Structures are given as structure tokens and as C-alpha cells.
Amino acid sequence: MSTVRKSKPELQALSRASSERDKLWPKLFLTGVSHHTQPLEFREKFGLSSAKSQVLLERLLSTGYVSEAVVNSTCNRLEVIWSSQSPEPAHGLQSWVEEMITDVAEFKGLPEGFFYNLRDIEAVRHLFRVASGLDSMVVGENQIMGQLKKAFEQSQARGGVNGFLNRLFDKSFAVSKEIRTDTKVGERSLSVCSVARELAQQIKGENLKSCKVLLIGAGETGRLALTHFCSAGVEEPLVANRSPEKAREVAERFKGEAITLDSVSARLPEADIVIGASTLEMGDPVLVGESETLAAIKSRKSETQLYLDLGVPRNFSSKIENIDDVFLYNVDHLQEVVAHNLGCRRDEVENAERIIAQAVKKFEKWWELRLVEPLIYGAIENFEAVRLGEVKRSMKRLKKVGLSNEQMSEVQSALDRLSKSLVSRALSGPIDALKKDADDKQSVFDTFRRFFTG
């Protein structure tokens, strides 16, 4: 097949189309580290403060290589999402960004492959999963969405995002919203403490403001449990602990009252919910036994009590579950609920992944069309230049026939209509082919090459 030689106007049109394509076709990158890839002792080195995140953002945007950037730093991940329309440095853009991150984090000597690097559509897919909570340590958690929005807004305020990342982040937020609306991926609790709170709400009512809570054990588990219960309305909890100082510290934090372990039996009748979170040694006596519970229920005139035993070994006697008006749940009971919730959440994750796959495909289609459009404009400009040239040459020849000015004007109008119609018909097929082929970059260029070179 012969190659059609391009005229100068045609080559200029193609050159402009190529230039416009480069402007509209940025390279997308994502460089990061997370709980999936590195242990805490490394990860914590890259938990950048807001000030350091801003420093990293400023340095990235001032280099000339990075067109747009967003720095997302949380307790479990540091990710830089960025685009570039510049030629790469000799050692690669992503290696260069890795060096800048480690410099700002002031942590040297990293092993090779410490960061993960994603490009283009894989970076899009990862960002959609992060925004939707599917990449989080606790799958489906909502906190990451707020963190990502804050990172985006900080970059936006700096002028660090424009058309491309604006579109990308808008879509990631929309996908996250769709998943939280159309699936239950974030609804079922996956921690013992949150399940304990939900269980208390089922028994005592959604708002726990009227409930008195007694916490025995002021360690990490106890503090986490109080955090969940106070978020559900609990006020002025009682806190008992072996260390009076620790009890006071936790009681002050939650605006409650510190009591001694010796006074637990006397204060037990006040409690609607009793949480055991103390660390016992094997063979230690339980902290609340059958006799204390019987006395408390009698004093409460059979008003129900809920005992949540989060301790291993157990803090409460197993015999109290046989007492009327007493509900007892231990760690195994709660873990069963967590396991059930995890299974249910996995089913919802599959639905969420399908939504993400569709969203990625749509974004890829939009991205590809951004590439195709300037090629189409170049083709139209190319054919228009040829059309006008041919009309002009035809009119020159017709002048020799001796037509009047009025006749010449009518002929030129007719030729314009005819040539425009021919060009439109000639281009409609190739343009449709280009758009349909937009799912595959290579086929776009192959179609374009066939269209212009025959």
C-alpha cells in the first residue's frame, strides 16, 4: 500500500495535534509506603506532620518536573499522587521522588524497593480503593476519606492541583460515596470493643447517655472501650484499676470518677454496664464473682446488668451468666461476632470491587478520549485545509469559463456545500473508529496511522 505524502498544511495540523495531545496526556504516578508493605518501625518514620507534608508538596511543585501533586500522610500510609508532563530525569521520576520523600522524612539508608510505585491506570485503581476504605487496615473504615479530602484541599489551596488531578480526586470521592451508599462494606464492626458497644446498644438502647458504666482495668483495651462507649453517649464512667494513679488519669480523660478495686463490690449496683479489661495472671481470682453480682442485682431490684468481659484470663466468673437479669459476654463471644462481620464484609467487598472496576474503566475511557480528541481536531483541520485548497483551485479554473460574478458566487457556494458534505462523510467513519478504539492506546494510534497514511 502506498503512503500518501502530506502537504505542508497537513503536516502543520498533525504537529499541532501531537502538541495538543501531549498537553492533554499527563503521566500519572503514585509513590508510597503503607501497612501492607512495611512494619510499624519503618512506617512511623514516614508519618509526616502537616508541616512536613507541606514542605514535601512545595518541593515537588517547585522542581519543574511535577505538574500536580497531593501528599496523603496518615498513621498507616504515606502516598504521593502526582502527574508530570515533563521528560524524565536520567534515573527516573519515581526514583527522584523517593529520594525527595526520604530527604523530607530525614530517614536514610532505606533498602531498595522500600516504596511501591504505580503508574497511570493502576495508580487510578489504587486511589479509588484507598478512598473507599478497601485498602485500609480495617477494611471499610470511614476515616481515610476525610484524611484524603484534607490532603487534596491542602494541595488545592497551594495551587497544586488543576484539571487532571481535580478530575481524578472528584471521581475517587464519588466512587467512595457510591460504595458507602450501595454496599454495607463499612457497617459491620471489626473490633471487639466496637462490637461490645453495639451489643450494649442493642440491649440498653441506641443512646447510652442514661447508662452508668463501670470499667475495671485502665490499660489500652479499657481506654479503647471507654472511647467507644463515650462516643455512644456514656457520661461520667467509674474507673477502677490496680494503680490508683492510672485510674485517676483515665477517669480525668473521660470526665469520670476513679475508684479503688476494693470499692468495686460496693459500687457495682450503680452500674448498668460493667466492663472487665484488666490483665490477670493464670490462677488470679476473678474481679467480680457470683455473690457480688447477686447482691448487685438484688439491690437494683432486678434491673438488668450487662457484663462485658474483655480480659484474658477472664475478669468475671462464668457463673454469673446463670443469674436472672444478667447478660454476660466474654472475648470469645465477641470474637464470634467479629468473625461473622468479617465474613459479611468480605461479601460486600466483592460488590465494592465491582463498582471500582466499573469506575476505573469509565475513567480510563475519559482519559483515552482526552488523547483522541486532539487527533480528531488535527484530522478535521487537515481535511479542511485540503478542502479549501481544492475549492480555490476549482474557482480559478472556472474564471476562464467567463461566468458572471453572481454565477461565480453561486458556484462557490455550491462547491462549499458539496466539499463540506464530502469531508463530513469521509471523516465520520474514521472518527467513530477512533472513539471506539479508545479503550486501547495502541489501536488508537494504529487507526490514526491507517487513517492518514492509507
N, C-alpha and C positions, 0 to 999 in steps of 0.2 A: 504494500500500500504506500503510495507516495505521500510525502509530507508537504502540507500546504505552507508556502512561505508567507510569513506575516509582514504586513505593511508597517510603516513607522507608526501611524496612529494606533494600529492594533497592538504593537509591542509596548507603546506607552500606556495603553489601557491595561495590559496584563501586568506591567510593572506596578502601576498604581494599585491594582487588585491585590498583588502579592504584598505590597507595603501595608495596605489596609488589613489584610489577613494577619500579618504579624502583630499589628496593634491590637487586634481583637482576640488573639490566641495566646494568652499568657500561659506560662508553665506554672503548675501548682505543685507545692511541696508541703510535706508535714514532717517535722523532725521532733522526736520526743522520747520520753522515758516514763514508765508507769509501773504500777504494782504487778503487771503481767510479766515484766521483763527484768526488774531489778529488786533486790531485797531492800528493806527499810533503811539499813545503814548507809546504802548508796543513795536511795531515793530522797532521803531527808536533806542531803546536800544540795538538792536541786529544787527544794521548796522555796522558790524565790519570794521575797516580800513584795508588796505592792511597789515599793520604791525601786527595787532591783528589776522587777518586771518592766517598769517604765524605762529604766536605763537600757535594758536589752532591746526594747522596742525602738527607742531613739537611735541606738547604734545601728540596728538593722536598716531602718529607714533612711539613715544618712549616708549609706555606703554607695548608693547608685545602682547596686545590683538588685535590691529588693524593691518591688513596686508597691506592695501592700503587705501588711503583717498583723497578726494577732498573737499575743503571748498569753497562754492559759496555764496558770500555775495554781495547783491545788495540793492537798496533803498527799494525794496518791498519784499525781501525774504532773509533768511539765511538758507542754507541747507548744511548738511554734508553727502556726499555719501561715504560709506566705506564698506570694506569687512573684514571678520575675519575667521580664521581657528583655533581659539583657544577656549578652554572651556570657557563658560560664567562665569563672576563673580556671586557671590551669588544673588545679587539684579538685575542682568540682564545687558547685554551690552548696551542696549539703554538708560536705566536709568543712567548708568555710563557716557555715552557720553553727555546726557543732563546736568548732573552736571558739566562736564568739560566746556561745552559751556557757561553756566551761570557764571562760575568762570572767564573765559576769558572776558566775557562781563561786568563783575563786576556789575551784577544786580541780587539781591537776592529776596527771598520771592515770587517766582512765584507760581501761582495756579497749582494744579495737572492737567495734560492734556494740558499744555500750548503748548507743541511741538506736532507735528504729527510724527508718526513713521510708516514707511513702510518697508516691508521685501521682499527679493527675487524678484519674477516676478512683484509684484505690485510696487516695487521701480524702476524696469526697465521701466515699463509703465509710471510712473510719470516723470522720467528723459527724456524720449522721448517727452512727452508733453511739458515739460519746454523748452527743446532745440528748439522745433518747434514754440514756442510762444503761444501755446494753453492754457497755464496756466497763462499767463500774465494778468495784469490789463487791458491793451489794447490788445485784442486778435490779434495775428498775428504780433505783433511788432518784429522788427529785432534785437534790441539792446541786448536782452538776450543771443543771440547766441554768440556774441563777448565776453560778460561777462563770459559765461560758458567756452569758449575756453581759456580765460585768466586764470581762476581758474584751469583748467586742466593743462595748461602749467606750472603754478607755482608749482603745486604738482609734475609734471613730472620732473622739474628741481631739486626738492628736493629728487627725487627717491621715491616719494610717490605713484606712480602707476607702476604696472608691467602688466603681461599678462592679467589678468581678467578685471580690470578697463580700461586698454588700449582698449580692445575689446569693452567693454560697451560704452565708450565715442566715439570711432570711429563710432560705429553704430548709436549713438544718433545724431552725426553730419551729418551722411549720410542720416538719416531719415529726419532731418531738411531741408537738401538741396533738397531732393526729394519732400517734401511738398511745398517748395517755387518754385520749378520748375514746378510741375504738378498741383498745385492749385493756386488760387488767394487770399489765405487767408490773405495775408499782403498788398494787393494792394489798397484797398479802405480805405480812411481816416475816422477816427472815432473821430475827434475833430473838433470843429468849426473853430479854427484858421488854421488847415491844409486844411480843405475844402475851406476856404476863399482864401488861397494861390493857390490851384488848380483851383479855379474859375477864379482868376486873370490870371493864366497861359493860361487858355482856351480863355480868351478874349484878352489878351495882348501878348501872345506868351510864349513858354516854358521858355525861358531865360528872366528874368525880369530886366536884368542889365541896359537896356536903360530906365526903368521906374522910375519916381520920386514918392516916397511915402511920404505922409503927415500923421503922426499919431497924433491923438488928444486924450490924455489920456495916462499917462505913468505908469499906475499900472501894476498888474500882467498880465492881459489879453493883454494889449498893448505890454508889453515886449515879451510875448509869440508870439504874431502876428509878431512882427519885427524879431524874431528869425527865423520863418518860411519864411518870405519874403526875408530876407538877405541870407538865405541858397539857395534861388532860383535866386540870382544874384543882388538883390537890393543893391545899394550903397548910402551913404550919405543921409539917410532919414531926413525929417524935423520932429521935435518932439515938440508938444505943450502940456502944462499942466498947471493946476491952480498954482501949485508950480513951480516957475522958477528953484529952486534947483533940484527938481526931474526931470524936463525936461532936464537940463544940464547933470545930472547923466546918464540918459538913452541915450541921444544923444552921449555922450562920449563913452559909452559902444558899441554903434553900429556905431561909427565914422560918426555921422551925425551932424545936426545943431539944436540947441534948439531955439525955438521962443516963443513968448507970445501968449496967447489966443486972445488978441486984434489984433494981426497981422495976424490971420488965413485968414480972408477975402482977405487981400492984397496978401497973398502968395498962395491962392487957385488955381489961374490959372497955377501955376508951376506943380501942382500935377497931375499925371496920375492916381494914386490910392490914395483915401482918406479913412483912417481907423478911425472909431469912437470907442473909447474904454474907454470913460470917464464915471464915475459913477455920475448920476444926481439924484436929488430928484424929486418926483412927483410934477408937476407944474413948474419946471425949464424950461426956454426957451431952444429950441434946439440950438445946437452949429453951425450948418450950415443950413440955410433956403433956400427957393426957390429963393429969389432975389440974394443972394450971388452966388448960383450955375449958375443962368442965366448969371450973369456978367462974371463968370469964363469961361463958355463955349464960350461966345461971344469973350472974349479976346483970347481964344485958337483957334479961327477960326473953331469951331465945331469939333475939335479933341476930341475923346471920353474920358470920365472920368468914372472911376469905384468907387462907394461909397460902402464901406463895414461897415455896422453899427452893431458893436458887443456889443453895450450898451443896458442896460435895467434899466430905461426907454431909449427910442431911442435918439440917438445923432443928427440924421439928420431928416429933415422934410420929411414926406412921399410923399409930393407933387413933390419932385424933380424927382421921377421915371417917371413923365409925360413929362419931358424935353427931347427933341431930343438929341441924342448922350450921354445920361447919363444912366448908369446902376446902379441900387440901389438894394442891398441885405441886409436884416436885419437878426437878430439872428434866427427868425422862419424859414426863407428861408433856412438858412444854416443847421439848425437842421433837416429839412426835408431830406436834402442830407445825413446827418449823419445817420438818421434812415434808409434810403434806403440802405446805405452802410452796416449798421449793419445787415440788413436782408440778403443782398447778401453774406456778410462774414459768416453768420451762415450756409448758404448752403455750402460754401467752407470748413467750419469747419467740417461738416459731412464727406466730402471727405477726409480731413486730418486725421480724427479719424480712418477712414477705413485703411489708409496707416499705421498708428501707430499700429493698431490691427494686421495687417499682419507682421509688423516688430517685434512686441513683440513675436508673435508665432514663427517666424524664430529664434529669439534669444533664446527663451525657448528650441527649438529643439536642437540648438547648445549646449546649456548648459546641457541638458539631455544627449546628446551624449558624452559629457565630462565625465559623470558618467558611461555610458555604456561601453566605450572603455576599461578601466582597468578591468572590469568584463570579457569582451571578451578575453583580453590578459591572464587573470588568467585561464580562461577555456581552452584556447589553450595550455598554459603551463602545465596545469593539464593533459590533454589528451596526450600531447607529452611525459610526464614522464611515463604515463601508457604504451604508445605505445613502447617506448624504452625498458621498463622493460620486456614486453611480447616478443619482438624480441630477447632480450638477453637470456631469458629462453628457447625460441624455439631453438636457436642456440646451447645452452648447450645440449639439448636433441638430436639434430641432430649429434653432435660429436660422439655419441655412435654408429651411423649407419656405420661409417667408410668411410665417404666421403673424397675425396682429398681436399687439401687446395683450389684449383681452383674451385671445385664444391661447397665448403662451401661459397666461396666469391660470387659465382653466386646466391646461395640460399639466402644469407643475402641481396643482392641487390634486389632480387625479393620480399623478406619479407618487406623490407623498402618501396618499391614502393606500395605494397599491403596495408600495415598498414597505410601509409600516405594518400592513397586514401580513405580508410575506415574512418579515422579520419576526413578528409575534408568533406566527405559526411555526417558523423554523426553530425558535427558542423554547417554545412551550414544552416539547418533549424532553430535550436535554436538561432543562431546569427542573422538571419533575423528577428526572432520574437522579440528578444531583441531590435533591432533597431526600428522596427515598434511600439513597445510598449513605446518608449522613450518619448512620449507625456505625460505619466503618471508615476510618480516616483514609485507608489505602484505596478503597473503592471510590471515594470522593475524588482523589487525585487521578486515579485511573480513568474515571468517567470524564473528568475535566480534560485530561490529556487526549482522550479519544475525540472529545467534542471539538477541540481546537486544532488537532494535528491530523485528523482523518483516520 
